[in-house]
Every structure is written in structure tokens, then in C-alpha cells.
Amino acid sequence: MPSLTLTNIPYPRIALAPMEGVVDSGVRRLIGEIGGVDFCVTEFLRVTTELQPSKTFYKVSPELLQHSKTSSGIPVHFQLLGSDPQLLARHAIKAAQLGANVVDLNFGCPAKLVNRHKGGAVLLQTPELIHNIVQACAQALIDTPARLTAKMRLGYEDTELIYENLAAINEGGATELVVHARTKTEGYKPPAHWSWLAKLREASRIPVIANGEVWSVEDYDRCREVSGCPDIMIGRGLIADPYLAYRIKKQDPTLPLPTQADLAAVLLVYLKREQAHAPDKFLLSRGKQWLGMMRKGLVPITPLFDAIKVCQSAETMFDILTACSLQEGFYKALLPSSDTE
Ligand SMILES: Cc1cc2nc3c(=O)[nH]c(=O)nc-3n(C[C@H](O)[C@H](O)[C@H](O)COP(=O)(O)O)c2cc1C
């Protein structure tokens, strides 16, 4: 069994959640540069019938080529999704050989297609299979420097098997567990049940990282208080407000909310970097997607969202974002330049 002690990990940590189609390496890099985030997790690599070639691993995580860190130096964990213990174990070893320091197993994805192929949250109905998967991957990593972690929801339709799944992950040999405090059936509907996290933390030998519905410094404080978990993973809240982890770590209640200009400036740096290798169509759809997620946060950005929503070209979008980013903002000075180096 790999060591369960994590003496070299500083507490409390904030993690940027894995989000397929949203948190790519450019987003990880930029949010890492702003500050406050201690580690990120890649989008999942889907393990189906055969061992994927190295290029698929590098596509999921270009950071493998730089010691599994963003260029801002933030550790990146490599996530796998699948249901075949032996095949997942082969992918875990390969990820470690290619440079992953942490391999994470996804037991939380609610997507229909993924669940139909027996990956993600559907596995929460079969704790024995979860145990076999975790054990096979932990064993596979035993002779590598990499360690294994897992991410799960409270259950599939209900919480009936929650302790069985917790035990399967603990006893299988994972070193840490992120729990998204909702069942698969609850999707992303608020609230997240942070009080469940307290029960799981008490019953777990390995550290439990709390996840779900943290959008503000106040949510972060309450989530820690209710769950008792020192470490928190944040997904949509950090996309809606990329300065959130920075503000949490600063612990200064006088810090204001970001402005529309602060958010426009984040998008501009990200999109200008992507412009070096991505087509205009991608830039336009990514810009609209990110703004749509920012609109769900606490910063009022409706005028900017409405202006970008109707843009037909990346050029117009860049013009609008540039003009907006020149307005008043407190946090945009934290941003790096958009050079692609
Ligand atoms: C668009 C989207 C994509 C996601 N992709 C993944 C994924 O690839 N792997 C994973 O473990 N969780 C994934 N999740 C779940 C998030 O990591 C996180 O658990 C969830 O959003 C709850 O946290 P939040 O309330 O802070 O957003 C995804 C969530 C969203 C909204």
C-alpha cells in the first residue's frame, strides 16, 4: 500500500476543479498565475478499450512535459475516467511514466454518454468495482513516485452506498478523496450538502477535500466550517471569478468584488494566448462560453455579456473586451501579460 501520510502537503489548500470543455491548460495556467490556487486537475482522459497513445495524454495535460506543473508552477493532477480496473491501471502507470505526480480517478461524472459506458458516477452503484479499480491503480503506481487520488459524488440516485464507496476508496489505496457534495441525480442543482462532508471526513482515514457550490469568500468560510474539511476544491466559482482564490488567501475583508473590467481583462489574456494556435471560431465560442459562466457569479456583467453574445467575429469580441478592460478595476493589475512565450 502507498503511504497514507501527506506530511509535505501544506494546509489549507484550494484546488481548481477539473471541468471538461472549460478548464484547459490555458485556463489552469492563467488562474494559477493570478494566485491562491494550490493545485489543479486535468479534464478526464476517457479509458475505453485500449491503451491510449502518449499524444492523448499530452493533449489532456501538456503540463506533463513540464513536471506536471502549470507554467505558473502550480501542480496539475492527471484525471482518468473508466471502469476496467486493469486497463485503468495501465493508464495510471503510463501517466506516471509520462510525468504525472498524482493520478486522479473520476467517480463523479454525471454525463449520460459516460455513464452509459460505465464510467463516472454510475460506478457509485457498485462499490466492489470501485474498490477493484482503486486497488488496481494504487498497486500499479506502487513502484512509481506518483500517488493516487479519487473524486466522487455522494451517490448515484441517493446516498445509500455512501459509506461503502468511501471504504472502497480508502481501502483500495487512494491517498486523498475529493467529494462533490451532491448525488448524480442532483446534477449541479443547489444546495451542495456540506454536512455530508463532515460525516465522510470523520469516517475517512484519508483526507477529504470538500467540493460544491463555493462562489464567494463567505461560501468558502461556511463550507469549511460546516464540513470541517481544511481543503476546498472550487469549480464554477473560480471560473465565474478567477480572483476568488486570491481573495480567499488574502483574508482581507476590505477587498472589493472584481469589476466587469477585471473579468474582461482575464478573458483577454486567455484569448490572446489562445490566438497563437487556435482558430477564430474557437476563440469566439470560448469567449462566449466563459462570459456565460462569469454571468452566473456575483460580479454584474450583463452589459458585457449582452455585447459579446451577438458578436460574429473574434475581432469585434477583442475590441469590446479591450475597451471594457480599460475601465476601472482593482484586480487586473495582478494579471500577467498575454505574451505566449
Ligand atoms: C462543465 C463541467 C465540466 C466538468 N468536468 C469534470 C471532469 O472532467 N472531471 C470531474 O471530476 N469533474 C468534472 N466536473 C465537476 C466539477 O469538478 C465539480 O465537482 C462541480 O462543478 C462542483 O463544484 P462547483 O460547485 O465548485 O462547480 C465538471 C463540472 C462542470 C460544470
The ligand as an SDF file (V2000), in Angstrom:
LIG
                    3D

 31 33  0  0  0  0  0  0  0  0999 V2000
  -18.7680   21.8910  -17.3790 C   0  0  0  0  0  0  0  0  0  0  0  0
  -18.2950   20.9800  -16.2930 C   0  0  0  0  0  0  0  0  0  0  0  0
  -17.3560   20.0050  -16.5700 C   0  0  0  0  0  0  0  0  0  0  0  0
  -16.9100   19.1390  -15.5610 C   0  0  0  0  0  0  0  0  0  0  0  0
  -15.9440   18.2010  -15.8510 N   0  0  0  0  0  0  0  0  0  0  0  0
  -15.4540   17.4140  -14.8560 C   0  0  0  0  0  0  0  0  0  0  0  0
  -14.3800   16.4960  -15.1040 C   0  0  0  0  0  0  0  0  0  0  0  0
  -13.8280   16.4060  -16.2170 O   0  0  0  0  0  0  0  0  0  0  0  0
  -13.9500   15.7310  -14.0680 N   0  0  0  0  0  0  0  0  0  0  0  0
  -14.5130   15.8130  -12.8100 C   0  0  0  0  0  0  0  0  0  0  0  0
  -14.0910   15.0870  -11.8920 O   0  0  0  0  0  0  0  0  0  0  0  0
  -15.4970   16.6890  -12.5510 N   0  0  0  0  0  0  0  0  0  0  0  0
  -15.9670   17.4920  -13.5230 C   0  0  0  0  0  0  0  0  0  0  0  0
  -16.9340   18.4100  -13.2480 N   0  0  0  0  0  0  0  0  0  0  0  0
  -17.3980   18.5790  -11.8410 C   0  0  0  0  0  0  0  0  0  0  0  0
  -16.5590   19.6570  -11.1270 C   0  0  0  0  0  0  0  0  0  0  0  0
  -15.2190   19.2530  -10.9820 O   0  0  0  0  0  0  0  0  0  0  0  0
  -17.1300   19.9590   -9.7230 C   0  0  0  0  0  0  0  0  0  0  0  0
  -17.1220   18.7680   -8.9950 O   0  0  0  0  0  0  0  0  0  0  0  0
  -18.5500   20.5330   -9.7720 C   0  0  0  0  0  0  0  0  0  0  0  0
  -18.6400   21.5690  -10.7370 O   0  0  0  0  0  0  0  0  0  0  0  0
  -18.9750   21.0650   -8.4000 C   0  0  0  0  0  0  0  0  0  0  0  0
  -18.1120   22.0750   -7.9630 O   0  0  0  0  0  0  0  0  0  0  0  0
  -18.5360   23.6290   -8.0880 P   0  0  0  0  0  0  0  0  0  0  0  0
  -19.9030   23.7660   -7.4460 O   0  0  0  0  0  0  0  0  0  0  0  0
  -17.4500   24.3530   -7.3320 O   0  0  0  0  0  0  0  0  0  0  0  0
  -18.5870   23.9620   -9.5520 O   0  0  0  0  0  0  0  0  0  0  0  0
  -17.4180   19.2610  -14.2350 C   0  0  0  0  0  0  0  0  0  0  0  0
  -18.3690   20.2630  -13.9630 C   0  0  0  0  0  0  0  0  0  0  0  0
  -18.8070   21.1080  -14.9700 C   0  0  0  0  0  0  0  0  0  0  0  0
  -19.8280   22.1780  -14.6220 C   0  0  0  0  0  0  0  0  0  0  0  0
  1  2  1  0
  2  3  1  0
  2 30  2  0
  3  4  2  0
  4  5  1  0
  4 28  1  0
  5  6  2  0
  6  7  1  0
  6 13  1  0
  7  8  2  0
  7  9  1  0
  9 10  1  0
 10 11  2  0
 10 12  1  0
 12 13  2  0
 13 14  1  0
 14 15  1  0
 14 28  1  0
 15 16  1  0
 16 17  1  0
 16 18  1  0
 18 19  1  0
 18 20  1  0
 20 21  1  0
 20 22  1  0
 22 23  1  0
 23 24  1  0
 24 25  2  0
 24 26  1  0
 24 27  1  0
 28 29  2  0
 29 30  1  0
 30 31  1  0
M  END
$$$$
